[in-house]
Amino acid sequence: MASIFDLFKKLEKDKSRSDTGPVSWLLVGLGNPGSSYRTTRHNTGFLLLESIAGVHAVSITRSRFQALTADAELFGQRVLFMLPQTFMNASGDAVSAAAGYYKIDPQHVLVLCDDINLPFGKVRIRAGGSDGGQRGLRSIINRLDSDRFPRIRIGIGEKPNPDYDLKDWVLSHYTAGELERLQKLTAPLDRAVSLILDSQIETAMQECNGIQV
């Protein structure tokens, strides 16, 4: 049975969260569900969003909107962390469901994803634009009927050679060394998220675009 002190702690936690108002941002990491995909290049968005959440002692485990989620206060905003469980090509289904429920404008949907067009570990932030061949972004654009949402793209590098199958490349697993390097992006990306949530995306681009581990 919970003690009276545990109940007071829960009440204080709930009060703290409600003080920030309703959910005003969606923070979305893109990837594929299941342990077999966890350390693949295509799951870079999952990996780094979970890493950022960990900095703030947030665990993304609640199943809602066809996604694993966490409702939390972050940098003075109430946000919903999301890891869509729909597989990459249908990521927009989960994002649009949450955006519709909370009445979130696309400009308050921040997406972290992999980018095959960037060298490994390089960061590029954009306020909007095309999907650039990233099918998770394409799905979100189609379901939100808008490309005006910010995204943080993290390079996974080009295929080792032209004959290498693209699907095999994005679904290949990172080495232990690459995962260690990738984790070094946690601090700068956490900083970028704080700026974007504070409506300072230009500053985020100036500070973070070009960073590479």
Backbone as CSV, one residue per row, in Angstrom:
resi,resn,N_x,N_y,N_z,CA_x,CA_y,CA_z,C_x,C_y,C_z
1,MET,0.849,-1.199,0.000,0.000,0.000,0.000,0.888,1.254,0.000
2,ALA,0.506,2.239,-0.786,1.301,3.462,-0.852,1.171,4.238,0.456
3,SER,2.286,4.808,0.886,2.264,5.623,2.094,1.681,6.993,1.777
4,ILE,1.328,7.751,2.838,0.803,9.096,2.658,1.817,9.996,1.993
5,PHE,3.106,9.703,2.223,4.158,10.508,1.597,4.207,10.265,0.087
6,ASP,4.011,8.999,-0.317,3.968,8.686,-1.744,2.800,9.386,-2.421
7,LEU,1.663,9.434,-1.739,0.489,10.097,-2.303,0.733,11.590,-2.464
8,PHE,1.379,12.215,-1.466,1.703,13.640,-1.573,2.649,13.896,-2.736
9,LYS,3.639,12.991,-2.926,4.586,13.162,-4.029,3.877,13.099,-5.370
10,LYS,2.912,12.144,-5.482,2.166,12.009,-6.727,1.329,13.261,-6.991
11,LEU,0.684,13.781,-5.940,-0.118,14.985,-6.097,0.731,16.165,-6.545
12,GLU,1.924,16.284,-5.963,2.814,17.378,-6.334,3.275,17.239,-7.770
13,LYS,3.568,16.000,-8.188,3.996,15.755,-9.567,2.889,16.111,-10.546
14,ASP,1.646,15.664,-10.239,0.520,15.974,-11.107,0.259,17.465,-11.167
15,LYS,0.393,18.159,-10.035,0.177,19.607,-9.991,1.224,20.319,-10.837
16,SER,2.481,19.870,-10.721,3.558,20.483,-11.485,3.310,20.362,-12.973
17,ARG,2.845,19.170,-13.417,2.599,18.969,-14.834,1.436,19.821,-15.310
18,SER,0.366,19.911,-14.519,-0.801,20.675,-14.943,-0.512,22.165,-15.003
19,ASP,0.473,22.624,-14.210,0.804,24.049,-14.232,1.341,24.501,-15.574
20,THR,1.862,23.574,-16.373,2.406,23.946,-17.675,1.315,24.026,-18.737
21,GLY,0.086,23.702,-18.388,-1.009,23.755,-19.341,-1.080,22.491,-20.186
22,PRO,-1.904,22.497,-21.231,-2.067,21.312,-22.080,-0.818,21.063,-22.925
23,VAL,-0.727,19.857,-23.469,0.381,19.524,-24.359,0.414,20.511,-25.522
24,SER,1.575,21.122,-25.736,1.702,22.127,-26.790,2.724,21.758,-27.856
25,TRP,3.498,20.690,-27.617,4.487,20.233,-28.587,4.483,18.711,-28.658
26,LEU,4.709,18.179,-29.857,5.001,16.768,-30.041,6.477,16.635,-30.388
27,LEU,7.201,15.788,-29.658,8.595,15.489,-29.960,8.634,14.057,-30.474
28,VAL,8.929,13.895,-31.739,8.777,12.602,-32.409,10.123,12.064,-32.876
29,GLY,10.446,10.849,-32.464,11.609,10.152,-32.999,11.127,9.122,-34.003
30,LEU,11.810,9.009,-35.142,11.383,8.055,-36.162,12.242,6.792,-36.136
31,GLY,11.571,5.663,-36.399,12.256,4.385,-36.421,11.257,3.268,-36.652
32,ASN,11.702,2.049,-36.447,10.844,0.874,-36.563,10.739,0.197,-35.200
33,PRO,9.564,-0.312,-34.848,9.398,-0.956,-33.538,10.025,-2.351,-33.507
34,GLY,10.336,-2.797,-32.302,10.857,-4.155,-32.126,12.350,-4.173,-31.853
35,SER,12.757,-5.134,-31.029,14.157,-5.204,-30.607,15.111,-5.488,-31.753
36,SER,14.632,-6.153,-32.797,15.515,-6.503,-33.907,15.956,-5.270,-34.693
37,TYR,15.204,-4.162,-34.575,15.544,-2.934,-35.296,16.245,-1.898,-34.415
38,ARG,16.330,-2.175,-33.135,16.707,-1.124,-32.187,17.979,-0.367,-32.548
39,THR,19.028,-1.047,-32.933,20.303,-0.365,-33.186,20.598,-0.202,-34.677
40,THR,19.549,-0.228,-35.505,19.760,-0.003,-36.933,19.877,1.491,-37.235
41,ARG,20.456,1.801,-38.367,20.647,3.199,-38.768,19.308,3.921,-38.936
42,HIS,18.312,3.183,-39.392,16.991,3.796,-39.599,16.318,4.167,-38.277
43,ASN,16.842,3.667,-37.159,16.261,3.964,-35.850,17.008,5.074,-35.115
44,THR,17.763,5.859,-35.843,18.525,6.941,-35.231,17.624,7.923,-34.488
45,GLY,16.457,8.221,-35.050,15.518,9.123,-34.382,15.052,8.568,-33.048
46,PHE,14.715,7.277,-33.026,14.344,6.613,-31.768,15.469,6.747,-30.744
47,LEU,16.667,6.348,-31.166,17.806,6.286,-30.247,18.096,7.634,-29.611
48,LEU,18.101,8.683,-30.411,18.483,9.990,-29.877,17.352,10.651,-29.098
49,LEU,16.095,10.417,-29.485,15.009,10.977,-28.678,14.977,10.304,-27.305
50,GLU,15.203,9.000,-27.264,15.261,8.301,-25.979,16.426,8.812,-25.138
51,SER,17.529,9.115,-25.785,18.697,9.629,-25.071,18.418,11.003,-24.484
52,ILE,17.763,11.869,-25.256,17.388,13.191,-24.761,16.399,13.058,-23.608
53,ALA,15.412,12.183,-23.762,14.436,11.959,-22.689,15.138,11.500,-21.415
54,GLY,16.145,10.647,-21.565,16.873,10.148,-20.420,17.568,11.236,-19.631
55,VAL,18.041,12.271,-20.332,18.678,13.407,-19.653,17.707,14.044,-18.666
56,HIS,16.416,13.999,-19.004,15.377,14.630,-18.185,14.610,13.603,-17.339
57,ALA,15.177,12.411,-17.193,14.569,11.338,-16.392,13.163,11.000,-16.877
58,VAL,12.975,11.023,-18.192,11.685,10.692,-18.801,11.806,9.336,-19.482
59,SER,10.846,8.453,-19.232,10.820,7.133,-19.845,9.649,7.055,-20.828
60,ILE,9.948,6.769,-22.078,8.922,6.774,-23.128,8.343,5.370,-23.240
61,THR,7.317,5.090,-22.447,6.813,3.713,-22.335,5.293,3.577,-22.449
62,ARG,4.545,4.666,-22.377,3.093,4.555,-22.375,2.565,4.390,-23.801
63,SER,1.715,3.398,-24.006,1.175,3.126,-25.333,-0.063,3.993,-25.596
64,ARG,0.071,4.918,-26.543,-1.042,5.789,-26.964,-0.817,6.190,-28.419
65,PHE,-1.882,6.430,-29.144,-1.794,6.950,-30.517,-0.911,6.078,-31.418
66,GLN,-0.951,4.766,-31.237,-0.096,3.850,-32.008,1.385,4.195,-31.830
67,ALA,1.741,4.596,-30.628,3.112,4.992,-30.337,3.418,4.737,-28.870
68,LEU,4.699,4.654,-28.561,5.137,4.727,-27.173,5.319,6.201,-26.855
69,THR,4.779,6.648,-25.714,4.746,8.071,-25.423,5.165,8.367,-23.984
70,ALA,5.403,9.635,-23.748,5.612,10.142,-22.389,5.169,11.592,-22.369
71,ASP,4.317,11.927,-21.434,3.817,13.290,-21.239,4.686,13.932,-20.166
72,ALA,5.384,15.008,-20.516,6.353,15.578,-19.577,6.493,17.079,-19.755
73,GLU,7.040,17.715,-18.712,7.403,19.120,-18.820,8.850,19.198,-19.281
74,LEU,9.093,20.022,-20.283,10.431,20.146,-20.837,10.672,21.598,-21.221
75,PHE,11.675,22.203,-20.607,12.041,23.590,-20.897,10.830,24.530,-20.819
76,GLY,10.008,24.323,-19.807,8.866,25.197,-19.577,7.655,24.916,-20.441
77,GLN,7.719,23.856,-21.265,6.600,23.482,-22.123,6.112,22.095,-21.721
78,ARG,4.836,21.838,-21.944,4.334,20.476,-21.757,4.389,19.786,-23.111
79,VAL,5.114,18.694,-23.185,5.366,18.029,-24.453,4.944,16.572,-24.381
80,LEU,4.719,15.994,-25.551,4.478,14.565,-25.654,5.608,13.961,-26.473
81,PHE,6.467,13.168,-25.804,7.477,12.397,-26.512,6.760,11.256,-27.236
82,MET,7.182,10.972,-28.484,6.528,9.919,-29.259,7.538,9.074,-30.026
83,LEU,7.375,7.761,-29.922,8.102,6.801,-30.754,7.041,5.989,-31.497
84,PRO,6.652,6.389,-32.713,5.595,5.672,-33.438,5.909,4.187,-33.584
85,GLN,4.902,3.361,-33.358,5.050,1.915,-33.454,4.374,1.368,-34.715
86,THR,4.244,2.208,-35.714,3.535,1.872,-36.947,4.456,1.407,-38.060
87,PHE,5.747,1.329,-37.804,6.798,1.164,-38.792,6.973,2.481,-39.550
88,MET,8.192,2.655,-40.025,8.616,3.955,-40.553,7.650,4.536,-41.583
89,ASN,7.251,3.732,-42.562,6.470,4.264,-43.685,5.077,4.752,-43.301
90,ALA,4.618,4.442,-42.091,3.298,4.886,-41.640,3.399,5.755,-40.392
91,SER,4.553,6.364,-40.174,4.766,7.202,-38.984,3.725,8.299,-38.848
92,GLY,3.249,8.804,-39.969,2.279,9.899,-39.947,0.964,9.530,-39.293
93,ASP,0.608,8.238,-39.287,-0.644,7.817,-38.662,-0.628,8.156,-37.169
94,ALA,0.467,7.823,-36.496,0.579,8.093,-35.065,0.675,9.588,-34.798
95,VAL,1.477,10.281,-35.591,1.676,11.717,-35.375,0.389,12.495,-35.598
96,SER,-0.337,12.169,-36.658,-1.574,12.900,-36.942,-2.636,12.623,-35.884
97,ALA,-2.663,11.401,-35.343,-3.636,11.073,-34.284,-3.382,11.924,-33.049
98,ALA,-2.122,12.045,-32.637,-1.786,12.854,-31.458,-1.994,14.338,-31.738
99,ALA,-1.588,14.779,-32.921,-1.748,16.202,-33.270,-3.226,16.582,-33.296
100,GLY,-4.066,15.695,-33.804,-5.495,15.972,-33.836,-6.098,15.998,-32.442
101,TYR,-5.684,15.071,-31.604,-6.226,14.989,-30.243,-5.886,16.248,-29.436
102,TYR,-4.637,16.691,-29.532,-4.198,17.847,-28.749,-4.334,19.175,-29.498
103,LYS,-4.814,19.083,-30.751,-4.960,20.293,-31.589,-3.611,21.010,-31.736
104,ILE,-2.598,20.242,-32.107,-1.243,20.751,-32.265,-1.031,21.208,-33.704
105,ASP,-0.578,22.442,-33.880,-0.225,22.945,-35.198,1.027,22.235,-35.694
106,PRO,1.143,21.963,-37.003,2.342,21.298,-37.521,3.648,21.970,-37.097
107,GLN,3.645,23.282,-36.934,4.865,23.978,-36.540,5.311,23.637,-35.124
108,HIS,4.450,22.935,-34.376,4.810,22.481,-33.033,4.997,20.958,-32.990
109,VAL,5.319,20.386,-34.151,5.672,18.971,-34.246,7.152,18.906,-34.621
110,LEU,7.991,18.513,-33.677,9.429,18.446,-33.904,9.835,16.983,-34.103
111,VAL,10.472,16.704,-35.237,10.794,15.329,-35.624,12.305,15.115,-35.673
112,LEU,12.769,14.017,-35.093,14.167,13.591,-35.198,14.211,12.356,-36.087
113,CYS,15.101,12.367,-37.083,15.154,11.239,-38.003,16.546,11.073,-38.602
114,ASP,16.745,9.926,-39.244,18.000,9.653,-39.939,17.989,10.304,-41.317
115,ASP,19.188,10.520,-41.872,19.311,11.123,-43.197,20.475,10.471,-43.923
116,ILE,20.149,9.768,-45.002,21.178,9.071,-45.764,22.022,10.035,-46.590
117,ASN,21.544,11.259,-46.774,22.259,12.236,-47.596,23.310,13.018,-46.820
118,LEU,23.411,12.774,-45.517,24.397,13.458,-44.684,25.450,12.465,-44.211
119,PRO,26.696,12.921,-44.034,27.726,12.039,-43.483,27.324,11.561,-42.091
120,PHE,27.849,10.416,-41.692,27.504,9.864,-40.396,27.752,10.873,-39.270
121,GLY,26.733,11.014,-38.403,26.871,11.849,-37.219,26.774,13.338,-37.445
122,LYS,26.409,13.766,-38.656,26.272,15.198,-38.931,24.831,15.643,-38.738
123,VAL,24.635,16.828,-38.193,23.302,17.339,-37.846,22.863,18.421,-38.828
124,ARG,21.603,18.366,-39.209,21.009,19.438,-40.004,19.595,19.696,-39.496
125,ILE,19.333,20.935,-39.118,18.019,21.342,-38.621,17.336,22.194,-39.680
126,ARG,16.060,21.948,-39.900,15.270,22.728,-40.844,13.906,23.043,-40.225
127,ALA,13.337,24.176,-40.627,12.019,24.574,-40.134,10.893,23.905,-40.909
128,GLY,11.224,23.303,-42.044,10.227,22.662,-42.880,10.873,22.222,-44.174
129,GLY,10.039,21.831,-45.144,10.576,21.451,-46.438,10.182,20.050,-46.842
130,SER,10.806,19.567,-47.913,10.468,18.263,-48.474,10.961,17.127,-47.583
131,ASP,10.560,15.912,-47.931,10.974,14.753,-47.131,12.393,14.307,-47.443
132,GLY,12.960,14.753,-48.549,14.330,14.394,-48.895,14.544,12.906,-49.052
133,GLY,13.466,12.171,-49.367,13.574,10.729,-49.537,13.365,9.941,-48.259
134,GLN,13.163,10.621,-47.120,12.944,9.938,-45.843,11.452,9.602,-45.739
135,ARG,11.131,8.318,-45.759,9.726,7.928,-45.885,8.901,8.191,-44.641
136,GLY,9.541,8.236,-43.487,8.808,8.617,-42.284,8.355,10.061,-42.360
137,LEU,9.263,10.938,-42.797,8.889,12.341,-42.992,7.801,12.460,-44.055
138,ARG,7.926,11.674,-45.118,6.922,11.714,-46.188,5.537,11.371,-45.641
139,SER,5.480,10.347,-44.800,4.206,9.936,-44.208,3.626,11.037,-43.332
140,ILE,4.471,11.688,-42.546,4.006,12.770,-41.673,3.495,13.943,-42.506
141,ILE,4.236,14.297,-43.546,3.808,15.388,-44.429,2.438,15.076,-45.026
142,ASN,2.267,13.860,-45.499,0.993,13.474,-46.119,-0.153,13.490,-45.119
143,ARG,0.070,12.986,-43.917,-1.008,12.879,-42.940,-1.342,14.228,-42.294
144,LEU,-0.334,15.099,-42.132,-0.605,16.431,-41.583,-1.020,17.410,-42.674
145,ASP,-0.837,16.989,-43.916,-1.101,17.856,-45.073,-0.291,19.147,-44.972
146,SER,0.934,19.014,-44.524,1.814,20.175,-44.357,3.261,19.699,-44.242
147,ASP,4.183,20.481,-44.817,5.605,20.205,-44.612,6.226,21.272,-43.717
148,ARG,5.380,22.072,-43.066,5.850,23.181,-42.232,5.989,22.746,-40.783
149,PHE,6.831,21.741,-40.576,7.143,21.323,-39.203,8.661,21.173,-39.095
150,PRO,9.231,21.543,-37.950,10.684,21.476,-37.782,11.170,20.040,-37.701
151,ARG,12.381,19.829,-38.192,12.963,18.498,-38.110,14.459,18.596,-37.867
152,ILE,14.964,17.639,-37.101,16.397,17.496,-36.850,16.821,16.213,-37.533
153,ARG,17.652,16.350,-38.562,18.089,15.196,-39.336,19.516,14.844,-38.937
154,ILE,19.763,13.561,-38.749,21.080,13.083,-38.326,21.617,12.143,-39.392
155,GLY,22.795,12.451,-39.883,23.369,11.674,-40.963,23.740,10.255,-40.568
156,ILE,23.441,9.315,-41.477,23.858,7.927,-41.264,24.887,7.514,-42.317
157,GLY,25.202,8.421,-43.227,26.205,8.130,-44.245,25.626,7.454,-45.471
158,GLU,26.358,7.560,-46.562,25.938,6.928,-47.806,26.198,5.425,-47.770
159,LYS,25.602,4.726,-48.719,25.857,3.289,-48.870,27.349,3.059,-49.088
160,PRO,27.878,1.934,-48.598,29.301,1.652,-48.759,29.757,1.632,-50.214
161,ASN,28.860,1.197,-51.109,29.167,1.223,-52.542,27.851,1.309,-53.308
162,PRO,27.887,1.767,-54.562,26.652,1.973,-55.333,25.781,0.737,-55.476
163,ASP,26.385,-0.455,-55.436,25.617,-1.691,-55.626,24.939,-2.178,-54.345
164,TYR,25.255,-1.542,-53.226,24.684,-1.952,-51.940,23.205,-1.573,-51.915
165,ASP,22.335,-2.511,-51.557,20.896,-2.243,-51.513,20.579,-1.200,-50.435
166,LEU,19.806,-0.156,-50.808,19.509,0.931,-49.874,18.787,0.430,-48.626
167,LYS,17.808,-0.458,-48.813,17.063,-0.976,-47.666,17.994,-1.732,-46.726
168,ASP,18.889,-2.532,-47.307,19.834,-3.273,-46.471,20.733,-2.317,-45.692
169,TRP,21.088,-1.194,-46.314,21.977,-0.239,-45.643,21.287,0.434,-44.455
170,VAL,20.073,0.966,-44.666,19.412,1.688,-43.574,18.993,0.743,-42.447
171,LEU,18.817,-0.545,-42.785,18.441,-1.519,-41.756,19.647,-2.273,-41.196
172,SER,20.845,-1.856,-41.594,22.047,-2.457,-41.011,22.270,-1.873,-39.622
173,HIS,22.953,-2.613,-38.776,23.152,-2.202,-37.389,24.413,-1.369,-37.224
174,TYR,24.313,-0.381,-36.352,25.485,0.396,-35.984,26.486,-0.502,-35.270
175,THR,27.752,-0.174,-35.419,28.768,-0.834,-34.616,28.761,-0.212,-33.219
176,ALA,29.400,-0.876,-32.278,29.479,-0.333,-30.916,30.168,1.023,-30.924
177,GLY,31.192,1.173,-31.738,31.899,2.448,-31.825,31.025,3.552,-32.383
178,GLU,30.207,3.232,-33.383,29.313,4.230,-33.969,28.248,4.651,-32.963
179,LEU,27.719,3.704,-32.211,26.723,4.038,-31.191,27.315,4.957,-30.129
180,GLU,28.554,4.707,-29.771,29.224,5.558,-28.792,29.392,6.973,-29.331
181,ARG,29.755,7.084,-30.595,29.887,8.412,-31.213,28.531,9.102,-31.292
182,LEU,27.513,8.350,-31.643,26.170,8.916,-31.785,25.680,9.523,-30.479
183,GLN,26.000,8.877,-29.367,25.555,9.377,-28.065,26.139,10.749,-27.743
184,LYS,27.243,11.097,-28.390,27.852,12.408,-28.160,26.993,13.543,-28.718
185,LEU,25.993,13.191,-29.511,25.072,14.212,-30.030,23.980,14.568,-29.031
186,THR,23.854,13.813,-27.960,22.754,14.031,-27.013,22.741,15.458,-26.480
187,ALA,23.875,15.946,-25.998,23.919,17.291,-25.405,23.597,18.384,-26.422
188,PRO,24.238,18.414,-27.602,23.888,19.470,-28.562,22.453,19.378,-29.063
189,LEU,21.917,18.169,-29.192,20.529,18.043,-29.645,19.554,18.458,-28.554
190,ASP,19.884,18.173,-27.311,19.060,18.644,-26.196,19.017,20.170,-26.199
191,ARG,20.151,20.786,-26.464,20.223,22.246,-26.581,19.364,22.727,-27.747
192,ALA,19.440,22.034,-28.873,18.638,22.425,-30.041,17.148,22.345,-29.733
193,VAL,16.733,21.278,-29.041,15.318,21.126,-28.670,14.886,22.286,-27.779
194,SER,15.724,22.660,-26.824,15.364,23.757,-25.916,15.144,25.052,-26.692
195,LEU,15.973,25.296,-27.696,15.842,26.519,-28.498,14.590,26.474,-29.375
196,ILE,14.344,25.329,-29.989,13.181,25.215,-30.868,11.890,25.361,-30.077
197,LEU,11.823,24.768,-28.889,10.638,24.910,-28.048,10.450,26.345,-27.584
198,ASP,11.530,27.117,-27.601,11.479,28.520,-27.211,11.339,29.438,-28.425
199,SER,10.908,28.866,-29.554,10.706,29.618,-30.803,11.987,30.280,-31.303
200,GLN,13.118,29.605,-31.094,14.401,30.131,-31.559,15.057,29.144,-32.528
201,ILE,14.313,28.731,-33.544,14.850,27.729,-34.451,16.022,28.271,-35.270
202,GLU,16.015,29.559,-35.575,17.147,30.136,-36.311,18.431,30.001,-35.504
203,THR,18.335,30.262,-34.208,19.505,30.113,-33.344,19.931,28.652,-33.266
204,ALA,18.953,27.756,-33.201,19.265,26.331,-33.172,20.018,25.918,-34.431
205,MET,19.596,26.445,-35.582,20.269,26.117,-36.829,21.690,26.676,-36.843
206,GLN,21.837,27.910,-36.364,23.159,28.530,-36.332,24.115,27.767,-35.424
207,GLU,23.607,27.312,-34.279,24.460,26.636,-33.302,24.753,25.176,-33.668
208,CYS,23.773,24.501,-34.273,23.890,23.044,-34.409,24.123,22.533,-35.816
209,ASN,23.682,23.268,-36.836,23.899,22.769,-38.192,25.403,22.670,-38.458
210,GLY,25.802,21.517,-38.931,27.219,21.304,-39.195,27.942,20.548,-38.112
211,ILE,27.333,20.435,-36.916,27.938,19.616,-35.874,28.077,18.183,-36.385
212,GLN,29.211,17.569,-36.109,29.415,16.186,-36.509,30.271,15.471,-35.479
213,VAL,29.874,14.250,-35.137,30.642,13.474,-34.146,31.529,12.451,-34.848
